[in-house]
Amino acid sequence: LVASCAALAMRRARMCALVVLGFVLFQLAGRAIVEARLDPLYAGDSMLAAVRVVDFPKHARESVTMTVVPLDDKRLPNRIRLSWFAPAITPVIGDVWEFELRLRLPRGNLNPGGFDTETWLFREGYHATGYVVPGKRNRLLWSGSASAVDRFRERFVAASMAAGSEEAGAVLAAIGTGARHRLTRAQWDQFALTGTSHLMAISGLHVGLAALTGFLLAFGACLVVPVRGNHYVVAVCTGVLVAIAYALVSGFGVPARRAVVMLSLAGVTLARRRQLSPAAVVAAAGVAVFISDPVATLTPGFHLSFAAVILLVWLARRTVRAGPPLLHNACQLVTMQVFLMFGLLPLTTL
């Protein structure tokens, strides 16, 4: 770390120093996750502890899987993935429970062609896994401790499920707030067969649509209500704020973070009437995502999101405008989709 920082002052060694610095930062972030794991002394022991549910519990047949954090208990790590078989009361986000827990270090089987559970637990930052021991010692201490964002997400999910069928409500909740816990296994299989699984993960497409909606509403309002200043700049800034709010509500995943950084840079550039290289915007977004969470570079969303943007930037530089605007835009849309399909095929297959 010290050597790479010192080498940044040397022009000839700067690129190599940046690569080494990134590698060291990733190692430090990974080491921090490993060191925060459950103390092996407590692995397998039954412990009575108070925990808070910090994400939507997911139902699978007769069990519930949830993410919890301890309340002032030094025996427990900071982030735990729990399973509870046949719970008497279904936990909800924001609940504080006293559970009899039996924990272990994050482990998972790795078979050829199968899901790498241990790597997934590592990049999601879980420090322990375990289950709730059935019995009368498990009790709800209090509820309603969820944050304002989580309460909004909970109300949105409830309204989505009440608006129509369960399948449609689950899709609406997933797209609206990134809450995918209501999606069934059959729905996921259908999305996989049709190649539409990525639509259930909040990506740059969703954030961009939110920004476009905010831009159009603000621009229309400026036309109706006379205001001073540049209407276009006001609409752009409004679109960026709407995109940030939507990304925050949806969980601020890696693709959403990338899109927010790029939109914010584009908004500042437009407001100041400057020009900025698209490659510089993509690079700045990559640096911002990496610094905020170096381990996020292991996620498929990181690779697919940035690869898609790089392909689009490369294609845009080679697109020549010709013919009527409507016909040109239609041809460009088809070309873009075909180009993305084949361009992302190697990564998608991997």
C-alpha positions in Angstrom: 0.0 0.0 0.0 2.8 2.5 0.9 4.8 1.5 -2.1 1.9 2.0 -4.5 1.0 5.3 -3.1 4.6 6.5 -3.3 4.9 5.3 -6.9 1.9 7.5 -7.9 4.3 10.5 -7.9 6.4 8.8 -10.6 4.9 9.5 -14.0 6.3 6.4 -15.7 5.2 4.1 -12.9 1.7 5.7 -12.3 -0.4 3.2 -14.3 1.3 0.2 -12.6 1.0 1.9 -9.2 -2.8 2.4 -9.8 -3.2 -1.3 -10.6 -1.2 -2.4 -7.5 -3.1 0.2 -5.3 -6.5 -1.2 -6.5 -5.3 -4.8 -5.8 -4.2 -3.8 -2.3 -7.5 -2.0 -1.5 -9.4 -5.1 -2.7 -7.3 -7.3 -0.4 -7.9 -5.0 2.6 -11.6 -4.9 2.0 -11.7 -8.7 1.7 -9.6 -9.1 4.8 -12.0 -6.9 6.7 -14.9 -9.2 5.8 -13.0 -12.3 6.8 -11.8 -10.9 10.1 -15.3 -9.7 11.0 -16.7 -13.3 10.8 -18.0 -15.3 13.7 -15.5 -16.3 16.3 -15.0 -20.1 15.9 -15.4 -20.5 19.7 -19.1 -19.7 19.3 -19.7 -21.8 16.2 -22.3 -24.5 16.8 -23.2 -23.3 20.3 -26.8 -22.2 21.1 -26.9 -18.5 22.0 -29.8 -16.3 23.1 -29.4 -12.9 21.5 -31.4 -9.9 20.4 -31.2 -9.1 16.7 -32.9 -6.7 14.2 -34.2 -7.8 10.8 -32.7 -5.4 8.3 -34.1 -6.8 5.0 -37.3 -8.4 3.7 -37.5 -12.0 4.9 -37.8 -14.5 2.1 -40.2 -17.4 2.3 -39.3 -20.8 0.8 -41.8 -23.5 1.4 -42.1 -23.8 5.2 -39.0 -21.8 6.2 -38.0 -18.1 6.3 -34.6 -16.7 5.4 -33.6 -13.3 6.7 -30.7 -10.9 7.2 -30.2 -9.7 10.8 -27.8 -7.6 12.8 -27.1 -8.0 16.5 -28.0 -5.4 19.2 -25.0 -4.8 21.4 -23.8 -8.4 21.5 -20.1 -8.8 21.1 -20.4 -12.5 20.5 -22.2 -12.0 17.2 -20.7 -10.6 14.0 -22.2 -7.6 12.3 -24.2 -9.3 9.5 -25.9 -12.7 9.8 -28.0 -14.8 7.4 -30.6 -16.8 9.4 -33.1 -19.5 8.5 -36.2 -20.2 10.6 -38.2 -23.3 9.9 -41.9 -23.1 10.4 -42.0 -19.8 12.4 -45.0 -19.2 14.6 -45.0 -15.5 13.6 -43.5 -14.3 10.3 -40.8 -11.6 10.9 -41.0 -8.4 9.0 -38.3 -5.8 8.2 -37.6 -3.6 11.2 -38.6 -6.2 13.8 -36.4 -6.8 16.9 -36.4 -10.5 18.0 -34.8 -12.4 20.8 -33.7 -15.7 19.2 -32.0 -18.8 20.3 -29.4 -19.0 17.5 -27.0 -21.7 16.3 -24.4 -20.1 14.0 -21.5 -21.3 11.9 -18.8 -19.7 9.7 -20.0 -18.9 6.1 -19.5 -22.1 4.2 -20.9 -23.5 0.9 -20.4 -26.4 -1.4 -18.8 -25.7 -4.8 -19.7 -28.2 -7.5 -19.0 -27.9 -11.3 -21.9 -26.1 -12.9 -23.5 -25.3 -9.5 -23.9 -22.1 -7.6 -20.9 -20.9 -5.6 -22.6 -20.2 -2.3 -19.5 -19.3 -0.3 -18.3 -16.7 -2.8 -21.8 -15.2 -2.8 -21.8 -15.0 1.0 -18.4 -13.3 0.9 -19.3 -10.6 -1.6 -22.6 -10.0 0.1 -20.7 -9.3 3.3 -22.2 -12.1 5.5 -20.1 -12.9 8.5 -22.1 -15.9 9.7 -24.9 -18.2 8.7 -27.2 -20.2 11.0 -30.7 -21.0 12.0 -33.2 -20.3 14.8 -33.6 -23.2 17.3 -37.3 -24.0 17.6 -38.7 -23.3 21.1 -40.5 -21.0 23.4 -37.4 -18.8 24.0 -37.9 -17.0 20.6 -40.0 -13.9 21.1 -40.7 -10.6 19.4 -39.3 -7.7 21.5 -40.7 -4.8 19.5 -41.5 -3.8 15.9 -41.5 -0.6 13.9 -37.8 0.1 14.1 -37.3 0.2 10.3 -35.8 3.3 8.7 -38.0 5.7 6.7 -36.8 4.2 3.4 -37.6 0.7 4.6 -41.0 1.8 5.8 -41.7 3.3 2.3 -40.5 0.1 0.6 -42.7 -2.0 2.9 -45.8 0.1 2.1 -45.0 0.0 -1.6 -44.7 -3.8 -1.5 -48.1 -4.1 0.4 -49.8 -1.8 -2.1 -48.3 -3.7 -5.0 -49.5 -7.1 -3.7 -53.0 -5.7 -3.1 -53.2 -4.0 -6.5 -53.7 -7.3 -8.5 -52.5 -10.9 -8.7 -49.7 -12.1 -6.5 -47.4 -12.7 -9.5 -48.0 -9.2 -10.9 -47.6 -7.6 -7.5 -44.3 -9.5 -6.9 -43.0 -8.2 -10.3 -44.1 -4.6 -9.5 -42.5 -4.7 -6.1 -39.2 -6.0 -7.6 -39.1 -3.3 -10.3 -40.4 -0.5 -8.0 -38.2 -1.0 -4.9 -35.8 -3.8 -5.7 -37.7 -6.1 -3.2 -37.5 -9.5 -4.9 -38.5 -11.6 -2.0 -42.1 -12.2 -3.3 -41.0 -13.7 -6.6 -41.5 -17.4 -6.7 -39.2 -20.1 -8.0 -41.5 -20.6 -11.0 -41.3 -16.9 -11.9 -37.5 -17.0 -11.7 -37.4 -20.1 -14.0 -39.6 -18.3 -16.5 -37.4 -15.2 -16.5 -34.4 -17.4 -17.0 -35.9 -19.2 -20.0 -37.0 -16.0 -21.6 -33.7 -14.2 -20.9 -35.4 -11.4 -18.9 -34.0 -12.1 -15.4 -32.0 -8.8 -15.6 -35.2 -6.8 -15.6 -35.9 -7.9 -12.0 -32.5 -6.4 -10.9 -32.5 -2.6 -10.6 -30.0 -1.6 -13.4 -29.0 1.5 -15.2 -32.0 1.1 -17.4 -34.4 1.5 -14.5 -32.5 4.4 -13.0 -32.3 6.1 -16.4 -36.1 5.7 -16.8 -36.6 7.3 -13.4 -34.3 10.2 -14.4 -36.2 10.6 -17.7 -39.5 10.7 -15.9 -38.3 13.4 -13.5 -36.8 15.4 -16.4 -40.1 15.3 -18.4 -42.2 16.2 -15.4 -40.0 19.1 -14.4 -39.6 20.4 -18.0 -43.4 20.3 -18.4 -43.9 22.1 -15.1 -41.5 24.8 -16.1 -43.4 25.3 -19.4 -46.7 25.6 -17.5 -45.5 27.7 -14.5 -43.2 30.5 -15.5 -39.9 30.3 -13.6 -36.7 32.1 -14.0 -33.5 30.5 -15.2 -32.7 27.8 -17.7 -35.6 25.3 -17.9 -33.4 22.6 -19.4 -30.9 22.8 -16.5 -33.7 22.7 -13.9 -35.2 19.6 -15.6 -31.8 17.9 -15.8 -31.1 18.5 -12.1 -34.6 17.3 -11.2 -34.0 14.1 -13.2 -30.8 13.4 -11.4 -32.4 13.9 -8.0 -35.3 11.6 -8.9 -32.7 9.0 -10.1 -30.8 9.2 -6.8 -34.0 8.8 -4.8 -35.1 5.8 -6.9 -31.6 4.2 -6.5 -31.7 4.8 -2.7 -35.2 3.2 -2.4 -34.2 0.2 -4.6 -31.2 -0.7 -2.4 -28.4 1.2 -4.2 -27.0 -1.9 -6.0 -23.8 -1.8 -8.1 -25.6 -1.0 -11.4 -27.7 1.7 -9.7 -24.6 3.3 -8.2 -22.9 3.3 -11.5 -25.9 5.0 -13.2 -26.2 7.6 -10.4 -22.6 8.6 -10.7 -22.8 8.9 -14.4 -26.0 10.9 -14.4 -24.7 13.2 -11.7 -21.5 13.9 -13.7 -23.6 14.5 -16.8 -25.9 16.8 -15.0 -23.1 18.9 -13.6 -21.5 19.0 -17.0 -24.7 20.2 -18.7 -25.4 22.8 -15.9 -21.9 24.3 -16.3 -22.1 24.1 -20.1 -18.9 22.0 -20.3 -18.0 19.0 -22.4 -16.8 15.7 -20.8 -15.4 12.6 -22.4 -17.8 9.6 -22.1 -14.8 7.4 -21.3 -13.9 9.7 -18.4 -17.5 9.5 -17.1 -17.4 5.7 -17.2 -14.0 5.6 -15.6 -15.1 7.9 -12.8 -18.1 5.7 -12.1 -15.9 2.7 -12.0 -13.6 4.3 -9.5 -16.5 5.5 -7.4 -18.1 2.1 -7.2 -14.7 0.4 -6.5 -13.8 2.8 -3.7 -17.2 2.5 -2.0 -17.1 -1.3 -2.1 -14.0 -3.0 -3.7 -15.6 -6.5 -3.2 -18.5 -5.4 -5.5 -16.1 -5.9 -8.5 -16.8 -9.7 -8.0 -20.5 -9.3 -8.7 -21.9 -10.2 -12.2 -23.8 -6.9 -12.1 -20.6 -5.0 -12.0 -19.2 -6.7 -15.1 -22.4 -6.7 -17.1 -23.3 -3.1 -16.2 -20.0 -1.6 -17.1 -19.5 -3.8 -20.2 -22.9 -2.7 -21.5 -22.0 1.0 -21.1 -18.6 0.6 -22.7 -20.2 -1.2 -25.7 -22.8 1.5 -26.0 -20.2 4.3 -25.9 -18.1 2.5 -28.5 -21.1 2.0 -30.7 -22.2 5.7 -30.4 -18.9 6.9 -31.6 -19.2 4.9 -34.7 -22.8 5.7 -35.5 -23.3 8.0 -38.5 -26.6 9.9 -38.7 -28.2 9.5 -42.1 -31.8 9.6 -43.5 -34.9 10.9 -41.7 -34.6 11.2 -37.9 -37.4 8.8 -37.2 -36.1 6.1 -39.5 -32.5 6.7 -38.2 -33.6 6.4 -34.5 -35.5 3.2 -35.2 -32.6 1.6 -37.0 -30.2 2.8 -34.3 -32.4 1.2 -31.6 -32.4 -2.2 -33.4 -28.7 -2.0 -34.1 -28.0 -1.2 -30.4 -30.1 -4.1 -29.1 -28.4 -6.6 -31.5 -25.0 -5.2 -30.7 -25.6 -5.5 -27.0 -27.0 -9.1 -27.3 -23.9 -10.4 -29.1 -21.5 -8.1 -27.2 -22.6 -9.3 -23.7 -23.1 -12.9 -24.8 -19.6 -14.1 -23.6 -20.1 -12.4 -20.1 -23.7 -13.6 -19.8 -22.6 -17.2 -20.7 -19.8 -17.0 -18.2 
